Amino acid sequence: MALMEKGHECPECREEEPIAPILFLGLGGMLAFFSFAFWIVTFVAEPGMLPLAAGMTVVGGGMMAYGWYLISQRKKRKLKAHQAAVEKAKCDYCGGQNDPGTTKCQFCGAPLF
């Protein structure tokens, strides 16, 4: 994330964090954590709890994996949008990097499209 320095002001990076990945990570983590109690009961006293313990572990792990997937996809989209904004500010004639929103190149004076 070399292009996304602290303190820059592009609109794509000021979006609020979505709640879905946080919920998937949190609830999946809790479900996987509490499944360990059922694993202990399964191994100590009641082997009939094995399907419940295994199911809770699998579902919790799946929810956590999906939460991480959502976060990684969002980061990729933000980086792609940020790179597109930087590319739009590049002059086609001299290759100079201009501020986003400018209409003329600050280096050669050519119009930016």
C-alpha positions in Angstrom: 0.0 0.0 0.0 2.8 2.4 -0.9 0.4 4.7 -2.7 -2.0 5.1 0.2 0.1 7.3 2.6 -1.3 8.5 5.9 -3.0 11.9 5.6 -3.9 12.0 1.9 -7.3 13.2 0.9 -8.8 11.1 -1.9 -12.6 10.5 -1.6 -12.2 6.7 -2.1 -10.1 6.4 1.0 -12.5 8.4 3.3 -15.3 5.9 3.0 -16.6 4.4 6.2 -15.7 0.8 7.0 -18.6 -1.5 6.2 -20.1 -3.5 9.1 -20.4 -6.9 7.3 -16.8 -8.0 7.5 -16.5 -7.0 11.1 -19.7 -8.9 12.0 -18.5 -12.0 10.1 -15.1 -11.9 11.8 -16.5 -11.2 15.3 -19.3 -13.7 15.2 -17.3 -16.4 13.4 -14.5 -16.0 15.9 -16.9 -16.3 18.9 -18.5 -19.3 17.3 -15.2 -21.0 16.7 -14.0 -20.1 20.2 -17.1 -21.5 22.0 -16.9 -24.6 19.9 -13.9 -25.6 21.9 -16.1 -26.1 25.0 -18.1 -28.7 23.0 -14.8 -30.3 21.8 -13.8 -30.7 25.5 -17.2 -32.2 26.4 -16.9 -34.5 23.4 -13.5 -35.9 24.4 -14.2 -36.0 28.2 -17.7 -37.3 28.6 -20.2 -37.3 25.7 -19.0 -38.5 22.2 -22.4 -37.6 20.8 -21.5 -33.9 20.8 -18.9 -34.5 18.0 -21.2 -33.3 15.2 -22.2 -30.2 17.1 -18.6 -29.3 17.9 -17.4 -30.0 14.4 -20.2 -28.0 12.9 -19.6 -25.0 15.1 -15.9 -25.0 14.3 -16.5 -25.3 10.5 -19.2 -22.6 10.4 -17.1 -20.3 12.7 -14.0 -20.8 10.6 -16.0 -20.2 7.4 -17.5 -17.0 8.7 -14.0 -15.7 9.7 -12.6 -16.6 6.3 -15.4 -14.8 4.5 -14.9 -11.8 6.7 -11.2 -11.7 5.8 -12.2 -12.2 2.1 -14.5 -9.2 2.3 -11.8 -7.0 3.8 -9.2 -8.0 1.3 -11.6 -7.4 -1.6 -12.4 -3.9 -0.2 -8.7 -3.1 0.1 -8.1 -4.2 -3.5 -11.0 -2.0 -4.7 -9.7 1.0 -2.7 -6.2 0.6 -4.0 -7.4 0.2 -7.6 -9.6 3.3 -7.3 -6.7 5.2 -5.8 -4.3 4.2 -8.5 -6.9 5.2 -11.2 -7.1 8.6 -9.6 -3.3 8.9 -9.7 -3.2 7.8 -13.3 -5.8 10.3 -14.3 -3.6 13.1 -13.0 -0.6 12.0 -15.2 0.2 14.1 -18.2 0.0 12.3 -21.5 2.7 14.5 -23.1 5.5 14.9 -20.5 4.5 12.2 -17.9 4.4 14.7 -15.1 2.3 13.9 -12.0 -0.3 16.6 -11.4 -2.7 17.2 -8.6 -6.1 15.4 -9.2 -8.7 17.9 -10.5 -6.3 20.1 -12.4 -7.1 20.8 -16.1 -3.6 21.8 -17.3 -0.2 20.2 -16.7 1.8 22.2 -14.2 5.0 21.1 -16.0 4.3 21.6 -19.7 0.9 23.3 -19.8 -0.8 20.7 -21.9 -4.5 20.0 -21.2 -5.2 17.0 -19.0 -8.0 14.7 -20.2 
